[in-house]
Amino acid sequence: MNERVASSLHFFFERQEPQRLDVFLVDCITNFSRNRIQGLIKDGRVTINEVVSRKSGQLLEKPCEIQVNIPPIQPTELIPESIPLDIIFENKDLMVVNKPAGMVVHPAVGHSSGTLVHAALAHAPEMEGVGGELRPGVVHRLDKNTSGLILLAKNDLTHHWLQDQFRQHKIIKTYIALVDGSPPTLAGRIEAPIGRDPKLRQKMAIVNVSKGRQAESAYRVLESFPEHTLLEVIPITGRTHQIRLHLSFLGCPVAGDTIYGRRHTTIELERHFLHAASLEVHLLDEVEARKFLAPLPDELIRILENLRN
């Protein structure tokens, strides 16, 4: 169902700690950027207890009901492209795709074609406009050079359903990462807030809690090598570049990550060694959660074989 009508989202603020309106809404509507949220507030499309608020920085201090009025979806100008997709699962509501490294999820500056969204629209035209004109179907993202599982919603109901599950941390994603060096313990939890790098806005950084958003990741060692360690990593939250930043913060950056890790790569690979290997999610109208798996790509298997030899 993809109707060109306005929609309203309702949220309840019940936290003890005061929080900015725009920051709260970014956590609630995970596929909207902070800029887009601030634009909706500025346009008078957000109300608090039925009173219009036009201040992004308004502090929420008491329990209240917040309504966000999303303007009607405009017909997309994206041109579907017939690009092969590795579809792990599909029904009338969603697709689970095994994205290859090198593919960008949605159009952005410098990537106006050849994205996962372009390919998905060719396969499932009903996705057009779902969740946003330039990001139809997108509920979460993977970095360009990260391979593995990603969910795409095929209608608005499923899009909101998946958003709520992400917001409530009910969707479990597991990544496999090869890192330079080793973490301080065989298993652990990383808690470090993430925000824009104040010196380089194109990057993210570990920042003071007042300037970023809470971020948590859990990890455990799967295999150790003389100069590398293979980890299983579960992001508890879903911040941009979270796993790469957290592992770098821990002193064991993802191998091949020239942005947050070592400038000169320690492995012969044209990407970083990070793969979204499994995803556990409740589908609409199903009681039990489903778990989807994506095996390591051949180029990552070869790296591990070389390390073992």
C-alpha positions in Angstrom: 0.0 0.0 0.0 1.6 3.2 -1.1 -0.8 6.1 -1.0 0.1 9.7 -1.8 -1.4 11.1 1.4 -0.1 12.8 4.6 0.4 10.6 7.6 0.7 11.3 11.4 3.1 9.6 13.8 2.4 9.7 17.6 5.0 9.3 20.3 5.0 9.6 24.1 7.8 11.3 26.0 8.1 9.6 29.4 11.8 9.9 30.3 13.1 11.2 33.6 16.0 13.1 32.0 15.1 16.3 29.9 15.8 15.9 26.2 15.7 18.2 23.1 12.7 17.7 20.9 14.7 17.1 17.7 17.0 14.6 19.4 14.0 12.6 20.8 12.4 12.5 17.4 15.5 11.4 15.6 15.6 8.4 18.0 11.9 7.7 17.3 11.9 8.1 13.5 15.1 6.3 12.6 15.1 6.8 8.9 14.8 10.6 9.1 17.9 12.7 9.4 18.2 15.3 12.1 18.0 18.0 9.4 14.8 16.6 8.1 13.3 16.5 11.6 14.3 20.1 12.2 12.7 21.1 8.9 9.4 19.5 10.0 9.5 21.3 13.3 10.3 24.6 11.6 7.4 24.1 9.2 5.0 23.7 12.2 4.4 20.0 11.5 5.2 18.9 15.1 2.9 19.4 18.1 3.4 18.8 21.8 0.1 18.1 23.6 -1.7 19.5 20.5 0.3 22.8 20.6 2.5 23.5 17.6 6.3 23.7 18.5 8.7 25.4 16.1 11.8 25.1 18.2 14.1 22.2 17.6 15.9 22.8 20.8 12.8 22.8 23.0 13.4 20.8 26.1 11.0 17.9 26.9 10.9 17.7 30.7 7.4 16.3 31.5 5.5 13.4 30.1 3.7 14.5 26.9 2.3 13.3 23.6 4.1 14.4 20.4 2.5 14.3 17.0 4.5 14.5 13.8 2.6 15.3 10.6 4.5 13.9 7.6 3.7 15.7 4.3 2.3 13.7 1.4 4.9 11.7 -0.5 5.8 13.2 -3.9 6.3 10.9 -6.9 9.9 9.8 -6.9 12.3 10.8 -9.7 14.4 7.8 -9.1 14.8 5.6 -12.2 14.8 1.9 -11.3 17.8 0.0 -12.5 17.9 -3.7 -13.3 20.8 -4.7 -11.0 20.9 -8.3 -9.7 20.2 -8.6 -6.0 20.9 -11.5 -3.6 17.5 -11.7 -1.9 17.6 -13.9 1.2 13.9 -13.6 1.9 10.9 -11.8 0.5 7.2 -11.6 1.1 4.5 -9.0 0.4 5.8 -6.7 3.2 9.6 -6.7 3.0 12.8 -8.0 1.5 16.0 -9.2 3.2 18.9 -8.5 0.9 22.5 -9.6 1.2 24.2 -6.4 0.0 27.7 -6.7 -1.6 30.5 -4.5 -0.5 30.9 -1.5 -2.8 27.2 -0.9 -3.2 25.7 2.3 -1.7 22.3 1.8 0.0 20.6 5.0 -1.3 21.3 8.0 -3.5 23.6 10.6 -2.0 26.2 13.1 -3.2 28.4 11.3 -5.7 26.1 8.3 -5.9 23.1 9.2 -8.1 22.8 5.7 -9.6 23.7 2.1 -9.1 22.5 2.0 -5.5 20.6 -0.7 -3.6 17.5 1.5 -3.8 17.7 1.7 -7.6 17.9 -2.1 -7.8 15.1 -2.7 -5.3 12.7 -0.4 -7.2 13.3 -2.4 -10.3 12.5 -5.6 -8.5 9.6 -4.2 -6.3 8.0 -1.0 -7.9 5.5 -0.9 -5.1 8.3 0.4 -2.8 8.2 3.8 -4.5 7.9 6.6 -2.0 7.7 4.3 1.1 9.6 6.1 3.9 10.9 8.9 1.8 11.3 10.0 -1.8 15.1 9.4 -2.1 15.2 6.4 0.4 12.2 4.2 -0.5 12.0 1.2 1.7 15.1 2.0 3.7 14.8 1.4 7.4 18.5 1.1 8.3 21.7 1.3 6.4 25.0 -0.4 5.8 28.2 1.5 4.9 29.2 1.2 1.3 32.1 -1.2 2.0 30.2 -3.3 4.5 28.6 -6.4 3.1 25.7 -8.4 4.5 22.0 -8.3 5.5 19.7 -5.3 5.2 16.0 -4.9 5.5 13.8 -3.1 3.0 10.1 -2.3 3.6 7.7 -2.6 0.7 4.8 -0.7 2.3 4.3 2.1 4.9 2.8 -0.2 7.5 5.8 -2.5 7.5 8.1 0.6 7.4 6.6 1.9 10.7 6.6 -1.6 12.2 10.3 -2.1 11.5 11.1 1.4 12.7 9.4 0.7 16.0 11.3 -2.5 16.4 14.6 -0.8 15.8 13.7 2.0 18.2 12.9 -0.6 20.9 16.1 -2.5 20.2 14.1 -5.6 19.3 15.9 -6.3 16.0 19.2 -8.1 16.7 22.0 -7.6 14.1 25.2 -9.6 14.4 28.4 -8.6 12.5 31.7 -10.4 11.9 34.7 -8.1 12.0 38.4 -8.8 11.6 40.4 -6.2 13.6 44.0 -5.1 13.8 45.4 -6.1 17.2 43.1 -7.4 19.9 40.5 -6.1 22.4 41.4 -5.9 26.1 39.1 -8.7 27.0 37.6 -11.8 25.3 34.1 -10.3 25.5 32.8 -6.9 26.5 30.5 -4.0 26.0 31.5 -0.6 24.6 29.5 2.5 25.6 30.7 5.7 24.0 28.5 8.5 22.5 28.8 9.3 18.8 28.4 12.5 16.9 29.8 14.5 14.0 33.5 15.0 14.0 33.9 18.8 14.9 37.0 19.0 12.7 35.8 17.0 9.7 32.0 17.0 9.3 32.0 14.2 6.8 33.2 11.8 9.6 31.7 10.7 12.8 33.6 10.7 16.1 33.4 9.6 19.8 32.2 12.8 21.5 31.1 14.2 24.8 27.6 12.9 25.7 26.2 16.5 25.4 27.2 16.7 21.7 26.4 13.2 20.6 24.0 10.3 20.9 24.3 7.3 23.2 25.8 4.3 21.5 26.4 0.8 22.8 28.0 -2.3 21.2 28.8 -5.8 22.5 31.6 -8.0 21.2 33.2 -11.4 21.8 36.3 -13.0 20.3 35.8 -15.8 17.8 39.4 -16.4 16.7 42.8 -15.0 17.4 45.8 -14.5 15.1 49.3 -13.1 15.7 48.4 -9.6 14.6 44.6 -9.8 14.1 41.4 -10.9 15.9 38.1 -12.1 14.5 35.2 -10.7 16.5 31.4 -11.1 16.6 29.9 -7.7 17.3 26.3 -6.8 18.1 25.3 -3.1 18.0 22.8 -2.4 20.7 22.1 1.0 19.2 22.3 1.9 15.5 24.5 5.0 15.1 26.3 5.9 11.9 29.7 4.1 11.6 29.1 2.8 15.2 31.0 -0.5 15.0 33.9 1.0 13.2 34.2 3.8 15.7 33.7 1.7 18.8 36.3 -0.8 17.8 38.8 2.0 16.9 38.0 3.6 20.3 38.8 0.2 21.9 42.2 0.2 20.2 41.5 -2.5 17.7 40.2 -0.9 14.5 38.5 -2.9 11.7 41.2 -4.2 9.4 41.1 -2.3 6.1 39.3 0.7 7.5 41.5 3.6 6.3 39.1 6.2 7.8 38.8 5.2 11.4 41.7 2.7 11.5 45.2 2.4 10.2 46.1 4.5 7.1 48.1 1.6 5.6 46.0 -1.5 5.5 47.4 -4.7 7.1 45.5 -7.0 4.8 45.3 -7.4 1.0 41.7 -6.2 0.6 40.0 -3.4 -1.2 37.4 -2.9 1.6 37.2 -3.1 5.3 36.6 -6.5 6.9 33.0 -6.0 8.3 30.1 -8.2 7.4 26.4 -8.1 8.7 26.1 -11.9 9.1 22.8 -12.4 10.8 19.6 -10.5 11.5 16.7 -11.5 13.9 13.4 -9.7 13.4 9.7 -10.2 14.1 7.7 -10.1 10.9 4.2 -8.7 10.7 1.5 -11.2 11.9 4.1 -13.7 13.1 4.6 -14.6 16.7 8.1 -16.1 16.6 11.1 -14.0 15.4 12.8 -15.0 12.2 16.6 -15.3 11.9 18.3 -14.7 8.6 21.9 -15.5 7.8 24.4 -14.3 5.2 27.7 -16.3 4.8 31.0 -14.5 4.6 31.8 -13.3 1.1 34.6 -15.2 -0.7 37.1 -12.3 -0.4 36.7 -12.3 3.4 37.0 -16.1 3.6 40.3 -16.0 1.6 41.7 -13.4 4.1 40.9 -15.8 7.0 42.4 -18.8 5.2 45.6 -16.8 4.6 45.8 -15.8 8.3 45.3 -19.4 9.4 48.1 -20.6 7.1 
